[in-house]
Amino acid sequence: MSCRPLHGTFGAALLLGVLAAPARAQRLSVPVSVDTLANGLTVIVHEDHSVPIVASNIWYHVGSGDEQPGRTGFAHLFEHLMFMGSEHAPYPAFDRLLEAAGADNNGSTNQDRTNYYEWGPANALPLMLWLDSDRMGWLLPTMTEEKVDLQRDVVKNERRQSYENQPYGLARETILAMLFPPGHPYHWPTIGSMADLSAASLDDVKSFFRRYYAPNNASLVVAGDVKTADVMRLAREYFGDIPRGEPVTRSTAAPFTLAHDTTGVLEDRVQLPRLYYVWPTVKEYAPDDAALDLLAYLLAGEKNSRLTQTLIHDEQVASSVIAYQYGQRLAGSFWVIATAKPDTALPVLQQPIERELSRLATEGPTAHELDQAKNATEASFLRQLETVNRVANALNGYYVALGQPDWFQHDIDRYRAVTAQDIMRVARQYLQAPRVVLSVVPKGRTDLAARQPELVQ
């Protein structure tokens, strides 16, 4: 499955009701109330009284894709700064107050949004909303050079751990630069570059906050054992006095294609060569997005999927293989990643990969394969509909992308509608087009690198 709201969740009572009835007979629904405060903050409430817990989830509609070349990494840096205390909740009050109430919190950043969320006992909701409103409205007075420098160093160390010093860690950054044209909002990784992080000044950080961290550029979801009227009252009380910011114009990107296969080789401190195939595809929720998701499952979703069976079990040339469609706000990409057995040259993996891609494009999946892919996808969807924390995030994701928080049934319907002909068509249209081919090999072993796909026999 794609890593988007389809992995969101319902409450436990609804989940049990769905699983107790035939999956295709019952419609999925997560009732919500939506309101917008005078300052532009959208508030979405879902009541689930099955368990006395609550989740609060804020999406700021800014990610690394809204940054500019030379100033990358700001969205992620600011995620860190948001946990450094605000005017009425100085560091480390945010964490300590929530922990004392039996609640927890976290945040995340990607190319399209920045997310902050808390979850815990239902009676902790006023505290959650008060803390979130304080850092939305009263963070800047506490922002100092010392805080920026401290978190800049934390992020730099995170980059060293996750990129420079992590096996295969530079592969994704390298692929993004190869796949997306210079200037495209997805050309750089969310964490940004060391040079841009070093260049970030206090004034840059404050300007970023004023532009993007305003109520009219955010959506708040509260899900769990709450009453809608109470949530709306608290939202007006805590967030209503925060002034509206200037209108935000989000980044855009023109459609693009690769003119030819683009290959690259990274020598790394690794023991096993790894092959990356990446194609440009479609945005999240675009008509072909679901078919590409199912195609990825057919390739590497289970032990008996085509590439898993061929590479790992039959020919025994790979230790692992994965495939996925990654649809985002502005563009999408399809990834096949295979790790070779020791001293196995990557062209040995390319041959069966090319063969299976061609077979799916010309013959399509069997009825059994497609049914299994759909059933597994739907089962995965339902298994993840278990906590209000996830349902809150899913509601926010659907709202921001589509304007409809309760889009769960529509989401699953698009997978049910995919046909074998759709699989064949998207395999031909997208996976027989030019791609990025990256080889990550042990240092000094460029002889193990992949070839141009048209040269693979």
PyMOL commands that set and color helices and strands:
alter all, ss='L'
color gray80, all
select helices_A, chain A and resi 5-7+12-20+64-66+74-81+93-100+122-137+140-142+145-164+171-179+194-199+202-212+215-217+228-239+289-300+306-314+346-362+367-383+388-402+408-416+420-431+446-448+453-455
alter helices_A, ss='H'
color red, helices_A
select strands_A, chain A and resi 33-36+42-47+53-60+104-109+114-121+218-224+262-268+274-280+318-327+332-340+436-442
alter strands_A, ss='S'
color yellow, strands_A
deselect
rebuild
show_as cartoon
